[in-house]
Amino acid sequence: MPFTAADEAQIGAYQYSPLISPVSVLPDMAAALKLANEALSGIFGDLAGSVAVNSVPQSRNLEGGPEVNSRRNFLRRLAGKR
């Protein structure tokens, strides 16, 4: 599985590998998580574990309350807006 390395000033160095394109062909988040778990198992074997559909971690905002993980919030953090 090929990976691409990238480095962004706001989030640092990271690597990614597109699993499917376009992602809109996946019917829901459960299917996306299943695909991601299968890819991780293929890379790491038994070490990958499994992410349950309802256990997607929530980040915390500056006030300590839960912050909804969304594309909008991710892009706001990249732009320096919290």
C-alpha positions in Angstrom: 0.0 0.0 0.0 1.7 3.2 -1.1 1.9 6.2 1.3 2.4 9.8 0.6 4.4 12.0 3.1 3.3 15.5 3.7 4.1 18.3 6.1 1.7 21.1 7.1 2.8 23.9 9.4 -0.4 23.7 11.4 -0.5 20.0 12.0 3.1 18.8 11.3 4.4 15.8 9.4 2.0 13.0 8.4 1.6 10.2 5.9 -1.6 9.2 4.1 -2.7 6.6 1.7 -6.0 7.1 -0.1 -8.1 3.9 0.4 -10.9 4.7 -2.0 -11.8 7.5 -4.4 -14.3 9.0 -4.5 -15.2 8.4 -0.9 -18.8 9.2 -1.7 -19.3 5.6 -2.9 -19.2 4.4 0.7 -22.8 4.3 2.0 -22.1 5.4 5.6 -19.6 5.9 8.4 -19.8 2.2 9.4 -18.6 1.2 5.9 -15.8 3.7 6.0 -14.6 2.4 9.4 -14.8 -1.2 8.2 -12.7 -0.3 5.2 -10.2 1.5 7.4 -10.0 -1.4 9.9 -9.4 -3.8 7.0 -6.6 -1.6 5.7 -5.0 -1.3 9.1 -5.2 -5.1 9.6 -3.5 -5.6 6.3 -0.7 -3.3 7.3 -0.3 -4.2 11.0 -1.9 -7.6 11.3 -3.2 -8.4 14.7 -1.7 -5.3 16.2 -4.2 -3.1 14.4 -7.1 -3.8 16.7 -10.5 -2.7 15.7 -12.3 0.6 16.1 -15.9 0.3 17.0 -18.4 2.4 15.0 -19.5 4.3 18.1 -16.1 4.8 19.6 -14.8 7.5 17.3 -12.8 9.8 19.7 -14.0 13.3 20.3 -11.5 16.1 20.7 -11.7 18.8 23.3 -12.1 22.5 22.7 -10.2 25.1 24.6 -12.9 25.3 27.3 -12.6 21.6 28.0 -16.0 20.6 26.6 -16.5 18.1 23.8 -15.8 19.4 20.3 -17.6 17.9 17.3 -15.1 16.3 14.9 -16.0 17.7 11.5 -14.4 18.9 8.3 -15.3 22.5 9.2 -13.6 22.3 12.6 -10.5 20.7 11.1 -10.3 23.4 8.5 -10.8 26.1 11.1 -7.9 24.7 13.1 -5.7 24.8 10.0 -6.7 28.4 9.5 -5.8 29.2 13.1 -9.4 29.8 14.2 -10.7 27.7 17.1 
